[in-house]
Amino acid sequence: MNNIHISILCPSRGRPKNLERLIASAIENANKPDEIEFLFYIDDDDATFIDFDYEKYIELNCRIIRGKRMWISVAHNFLYSQANGEIIMAAADDFVFKTKNWDALVSDAFFNSIDNLILVYGSDLGSYKDTLAIYGFFHRDWIETVGYWTYPARGSLYDLWSFEVAKELGRLVYLPNLEIAHVHYRQGEATANFDNTYRDIYNSNSTWRPAITYKQLKRERRIDLILLCEKAQIKVPIDVKYVLAHIIVNLLKINVSKDKKRRLLSMQNKEIIIGAFRLNHWKVFRH
């Protein structure tokens, strides 16, 4: 495993044929297939993988980890803990690699970056194209800076999460020649049926309402942005909701510690105003 350069992480359920298609397309179109590894998380109650020919894929650096059913974001973080690659890809089991030498394109993008703190993506050959990174490639430097792989929340919309943070950071790298198809029923793909896995996701999202949770976690994304800006040694972009925080930080820049700066810059104006009238928060502004 010492020569692994790219790790493809993919929780899956009920789709062994999709995994075979994903592996085959990635390997066939890779420049250096021996430097790619696949890590799949499969629920231990998923009977569709009983006949999966696992031995066939061991020599292709494919590992299947089975365990209790969990949120996709948690499964992703578990897979990351087992990954060996320098570059990490967030994949789904309905992806198909279409571009020859896709791994070289991705590697070159990081090689040409100034500090590896970028989100590399290409076209999904569907409705999003360059407007959203349905899949993304990250360097370990990004992950180690923010402290996790995907934010551990149910229906955390991790693709939109990382895209928004990278956009605010000014570190989106879109490769128009990189095509990884998202074979999804909403994309109008004839080969993508509304199967039980899609049905489970649809029903869960109806209950969990991830879009509402996503909005409520804006401060957490702001913290990611601040940590990445500090690592990249660039100024934190000013958000209208955090204008007062920026004013306070600038006024107290001589004596305020880095931890207090992070805290202030991640607080919305309303929170700061309320905190100023509480004794335990007032100490932050005095020191």
N, C-alpha and C positions, 0 to 999 in steps of 0.2 A: 504493500500500500504506500510505500515511500515515494513512488513516482506519480501519485495522484495529484492532478492539477485542478480539476473541476469536479465538484460533488453536486449531483442532481438529487434533490430531496423531494419526495412525493408521497404523502399519505394517500391511500386508495381503499376503495371498498366496492366489492361486487364486480370488479372489472379486470380479471386476469388477462383477457385478450387485449385490453387497452394498454396494459403494462408491457406486453410483448411488442405491441406496435410502437410504443414510446421508446423502448430499448433499441429495437431494430432500426428505427429511423435515426436515432441519435448516433448509433455506432456506424451505420452505413455512410453517414454524411460527415463524420468527424475526420479531422486531419490526423489527430493522435488519439485513437480510441482507447489505447491502453492507459492513457492518463485521465480517464473519466471513470467515475464510480457512480453507482445508482443506489440510493437508500430508500426503501419503501416501508411504510408503516401499514400493517394489515391488522384489522381487528381480529381477536382470537375467536369471535363467534361468526366470522365470515367463512361460510362453507364453500364458497365459490372457488377458493384457492386450494382445495384439497388435492386436486389433480394437476396443480401448477408444476411444471417441470423446472423446479428450482435448480437442480444440478446443472442444467443446460446453461444457466446464466452465471454460475459462480466464477467461471474463468473470465467473464466479462466484467468483473468487479461489481457484481450485483449482490446486494444484501437485502433480505427481507426480514423485518423485525415484527414479531407478532406480540400483541398485548391487549389490554383492556381498551374498549372503545372510549375515545376522548375527543375533546374539541380538536379541530384541524390545527389550530394555532399551537396547541400544546404538543400535538404529535410532531409538528414541524420542529419545534424547539428540541424535542427528544432526538429526532433524527440528526439535527445539527450537532448534538453532543457526541454523536458517533462518526461524524464526517471527518475526512482526512484532507479534503481539497483546500487550496488557497482561495479559489473562487467558488462561491456557493450559488446555486440556482434554486429558486422557488418554483417548483413545477406542479402540474396537475396531470392526472392520468388521461385527460382528453387532449393532450398536446401531441403534435407530430412535427418532427424536425424536417424542414424542407430544403435548407440551404447547405450546399457543399462547403466543407471546411468552416462550419459555424463556430467551432471551438477556437480556431485561429483568429477569427474576427473578434470574438469576445476577448481573448487574451491580448490582442493588439490594442484594444480600447483601454485596457487597464495599464498596459505597458506605456502608452502614450499619455496617461493621466499624470497629474503632478503629485498626487498623494493617495490614490486608490479609493478616495471617498466619493465614488460615483455610482449611479444606478445605470447599468447597461441593459438595453432592451431593443427589440426590433418589432416588426409587424406581426400581428396575430392573424393576418389574412382575413380579418373579419371587420366588424364595425368600429373597433377602437383604433387600430393601426398605431399612429404615433401619439394619440391623445391620452393613452393610459398604458402603463406597463403591466399587462395581464401576467406576464412572466418577467422576472428580473434576475440579473446577475449582480452579485455583490462580492466585494473582497472582504476577507476576515477583518481587516482594519475597521471597516464600517461597523460590523457586528460587535466587535470588542469595544468600540467607542460608546455605543448606545447601551451595551450590556445584555442584549438578547437578540434572538433571530427574528421571531415574529411576536408582536404584542400578544400576550396570553389572555385573550378574551374570546368568548363565544361569538362566532360570526364577526371577527374583528376587522374584516375587510383589509387584510394585510397588504394586498396589492395596491389598493388606493392609499393606504397609510404610508407606505414607503415612497410611493410616487409623489405624494403631496410634500413630504419632508425633503426629498431630493430636489423637487422643483423650487421650494423656498430657499434651499441651499445653493441653487444654481448649478446642480451637478447631474442633470439628466443627460445621458448620452444615447441618442437614438441612432440605431444602425439600420438605414432603410433597406440594405441588402440582406439583413438577417431576417429570415422568415421561419417562424415556428407557428404552425396553424393551431388555432383553438377550435377543435372539432366539437362544438357545443350546439345543443338543440336550438338555442336562441340566435345562433349565427346563421340559421337556415341550412345547416349541414344535413344532407339526406342520410348520412351514416350515423348521425347522433340521435338516438332515440331517447325519449323521456323515460329513462329507466328508473329503477328503485332508488338508486343513489341520488339522481337529480330530484326525485320526489321527496326523499328524506331531507335534502338541503332546502328545498322549497318550503316544506312544512315547518322545518325548524326556524327558518328566517321569518316566517309568518308569525311565529310565537315570540322569537327573540327580538325581532325588529332591530337588526344590526345597524341600520342607518342612524337610528336615534342614539344608540350607544356610541357610535363613531363620533357624532357631534359632541357628546358629553366628554369625550376623551381628547379634546383639542389641546388641553394643557400638557398631556403626556407627549403628544407629537411636538409641541413647542419645546419641551425638555430635550427630546431627541435632537431637534434643530440646534439648540444652544450647545449641546455637547459636541456635535459635529463641527459647528463653527469654531469652537474652542480648539478642537483637534486640528482643524484646517488653518487655524490662525487667521480667520476672517471675521469681519464685523457681523454681529447678529442682525438680520433684517428686522426693521421696525414694523410691527403690526399695529394697526389702529387701536386694537383692544389692549395693547401693552405699552402705549405711549407714556403713561405715567410711570411705569416701571423703568423705562429707559431714562426718563428725567431723573428719577431717584438714583439710579445707578451712576449716572454722569455726575450728579452732585456729590455722591459719596465715594467716588472712584478711588480716592487716596487711601481710605481706611477700610473699605469693605473687602472681605475675603472673597475668594473665587466661589466658594459654596454659597455665600449669601447673594452674590451676583446672580448665580444660576437660579436661586430661589426667587429673587425679585423679578428677573426677566421672564420667568415662567408664570407669573401671577397677573391676572387680569386687573384692570384698574379698580373695579368694584371690590375685589378681594383686598387690594392694597389699602384702599380707603377704610374699609371695615377693620382691617388688621391694625391700622394706625391708632385706633381708639381702644385697642386691647393691650393691656400691660405686657403680656408675654410676647406680643408681636412688636411693641414699641421699641424693645431692645434692639431689634434688627436695624431700626433706622437711626438709633443713637450711636452705635459703634462704628 
